[in-house]
């Protein structure tokens, strides 16, 4: 799949924003476990009937 210019620009902006967040030493970063708790340890389940058809 070939990306058009707007998709490439969006990806570039998103990467720049991520770099800015990670470059800030005062920013608190949370682990997956801190955010989702014990759910993190469970295997993901795919629901074929979730409506996203």
Secondary structure, DSSP 8 states (H G I E B T S, - for coil): ----HHHHHHHHHHHHHHHHHHH-TTS----HHHHHGGGGGS-----TTSS--
